Amino acid sequence: MKKFGAQSLLTLGLLVKAVAIVLAIFVAWPIITASTTEVAAQEEARDQEKKTEDMADKAADLRQDVAEAKPGPATQGLTPQAPVDPRINALLDSKRRELELEENRIKREREDLERLREEVERRIKELKKVQSALEELVSAAQKQKRKRIQQLVKVLSNMRPGPAAKVVEKLDDHMAVEIFKLMQGRIAGKVMANLNPQQAARIGALLTKDKESKEAARLAREAAEAAIGPQKN
């Protein structure tokens, strides 16, 4: 009886402890659950706060990058470019100087050509004046010569053929030709008959050549007039 009673008491004590533990757990569970939920909520809040701070930092960094990258008033609207190689700048400066030198050289050459053109025009005007003066002198000389030849022809025509031939022999062949061209044919034939044969042959050849040249000139002139005639019609 004593042994059974002791075991019963031990079993009853263990049962009472178990019930007490179960009751304690049952009573404390809401508190434990609430504490766990609160801790989880706090951790989640901290995580969210950290994420918010990270996003704020990123937004601040982005605003700073945008502010730094934003072009100023002078460069606004321009596409950012990579830095230019100093060697390229040096080459461009060199080419620019070469172009400036070439432009200056061309400008000087143009100025020199302009001065040369003005000088040539001035010389041409002077030469034209000289040419005009020479033409007047030549014309006057030709008129004087023709007048003298006409006077000589008149004198020789009034002389006998023999003495007239002696005068002609002292003249050059071209002057003699001019005299015989202005002299009447009958008188010219008598004077030439009194010339020495060599001079007479030379003068006769020159007269024939002059006559042929005049005849050729006449024929050429008539041909030109005939060619122009149909065009006028």
Backbone hydrogen bonds, N-H to C=O, Kabsch-Sander energy under -0.5 kcal/mol:
donor,donor_aa,acceptor,acceptor_aa,energy
5,G,1,M,-2.0
6,A,2,K,-2.0
7,Q,3,K,-2.0
8,S,4,F,-2.1
9,L,5,G,-2.2
10,L,6,A,-2.2
11,T,7,Q,-3.0
12,L,8,S,-2.8
13,G,9,L,-2.4
14,L,10,L,-2.4
15,L,11,T,-2.4
16,V,12,L,-2.5
17,K,13,G,-2.3
18,A,14,L,-2.6
19,V,15,L,-2.7
20,A,16,V,-2.4
21,I,17,K,-2.8
22,V,18,A,-2.8
23,L,19,V,-2.9
24,A,20,A,-2.6
25,I,21,I,-2.9
26,F,22,V,-2.8
27,V,23,L,-2.8
28,A,24,A,-2.9
29,W,25,I,-1.8
32,I,28,A,-2.7
33,T,29,W,-3.5
34,A,30,P,-2.8
35,S,31,I,-2.7
36,T,32,I,-2.8
37,T,33,T,-2.7
38,E,34,A,-2.6
39,V,35,S,-2.6
40,A,36,T,-2.6
41,A,37,T,-2.8
42,Q,38,E,-2.7
43,E,39,V,-2.7
44,E,40,A,-2.8
45,A,41,A,-2.6
46,R,42,Q,-2.7
47,D,43,E,-2.7
48,Q,44,E,-2.8
49,E,45,A,-2.8
50,K,46,R,-2.6
51,K,47,D,-2.7
52,T,48,Q,-2.8
53,E,49,E,-2.6
54,D,50,K,-2.7
55,M,51,K,-2.8
56,A,52,T,-2.5
57,D,53,E,-2.8
58,K,54,D,-2.6
59,A,55,M,-2.6
60,A,56,A,-2.6
61,D,57,D,-2.8
62,L,58,K,-2.6
63,R,59,A,-2.6
64,Q,60,A,-2.4
65,D,61,D,-2.6
66,V,62,L,-2.6
67,A,63,R,-2.6
68,E,64,Q,-2.6
69,A,65,D,-2.4
70,K,66,V,-1.5
76,Q,72,G,-1.0
78,L,75,T,-2.0
88,I,85,D,-1.1
89,N,85,D,-1.7
90,A,86,P,-2.5
91,L,87,R,-2.4
92,L,88,I,-2.7
93,D,89,N,-2.5
94,S,90,A,-2.3
95,K,91,L,-2.6
96,R,92,L,-2.5
97,R,93,D,-2.4
98,E,94,S,-2.3
99,L,95,K,-2.5
100,E,96,R,-2.2
101,L,97,R,-2.6
102,E,98,E,-2.6
103,E,99,L,-2.7
104,N,100,E,-2.4
105,R,101,L,-2.4
106,I,102,E,-2.7
107,K,103,E,-2.4
108,R,104,N,-2.4
109,E,105,R,-2.6
110,R,106,I,-2.5
111,E,107,K,-2.2
112,D,108,R,-2.8
113,L,109,E,-2.9
114,E,110,R,-2.5
115,R,111,E,-2.4
116,L,112,D,-2.7
117,R,113,L,-2.8
118,E,114,E,-2.4
119,E,115,R,-2.4
120,V,116,L,-2.8
121,E,117,R,-2.7
122,R,118,E,-2.2
123,R,119,E,-2.5
124,I,120,V,-2.9
125,K,121,E,-2.3
126,E,122,R,-2.2
127,L,123,R,-3.1
128,K,124,I,-2.7
129,K,125,K,-2.0
130,V,126,E,-2.5
131,Q,127,L,-3.4
132,S,128,K,-2.7
133,A,129,K,-2.4
134,L,130,V,-2.9
135,E,131,Q,-3.0
136,E,132,S,-2.1
137,L,133,A,-2.2
138,V,134,L,-3.5
139,S,135,E,-3.0
140,A,136,E,-2.6
141,A,137,L,-3.0
142,Q,138,V,-3.2
143,K,139,S,-2.5
144,Q,140,A,-2.6
145,K,141,A,-3.1
146,R,142,Q,-3.1
147,K,143,K,-2.4
148,R,144,Q,-2.4
149,I,145,K,-3.0
150,Q,146,R,-2.7
151,Q,147,K,-2.1
152,L,148,R,-2.6
153,V,149,I,-3.2
154,K,150,Q,-2.1
155,V,151,Q,-2.2
156,L,152,L,-3.0
157,S,153,V,-2.4
158,N,154,K,-0.9
158,N,155,V,-0.7
159,M,156,L,-1.1
164,A,160,R,-2.3
165,A,161,P,-2.2
166,K,162,G,-1.7
167,V,163,P,-1.7
168,V,164,A,-2.2
169,E,165,A,-2.3
170,K,166,K,-0.7
170,K,167,V,-0.9
171,L,168,V,-1.6
176,A,172,D,-2.3
177,V,173,D,-2.3
178,E,174,H,-2.0
179,I,175,M,-1.9
180,F,176,A,-2.7
181,K,177,V,-2.0
182,L,178,E,-1.3
183,M,179,I,-1.2
188,A,184,Q,-3.0
189,G,185,G,-2.2
190,K,186,R,-1.5
191,V,187,I,-2.2
192,M,188,A,-2.5
193,A,189,G,-1.5
194,N,190,K,-0.6
194,N,191,V,-1.2
195,L,192,M,-1.2
200,A,196,N,-2.5
201,A,197,P,-2.3
202,R,198,Q,-2.2
203,I,199,Q,-2.7
204,G,200,A,-2.4
205,A,201,A,-2.3
206,L,202,R,-2.3
207,L,203,I,-2.5
208,T,204,G,-2.4
209,K,205,A,-2.6
210,D,206,L,-2.7
211,K,207,L,-2.5
212,E,208,T,-2.8
213,S,209,K,-2.8
214,K,210,D,-2.3
215,E,211,K,-2.6
216,A,212,E,-3.3
217,A,213,S,-2.5
218,R,214,K,-2.5
219,L,215,E,-2.6
220,A,216,A,-2.6
221,R,217,A,-2.3
222,E,218,R,-2.4
223,A,219,L,-2.5
224,A,220,A,-2.3
225,E,221,R,-2.3
226,A,222,E,-2.3
227,A,223,A,-2.1
228,I,224,A,-2.0
229,G,225,E,-1.9
231,Q,227,A,-0.6
232,K,228,I,-1.6
232,K,229,G,-0.5
233,N,229,G,-1.5
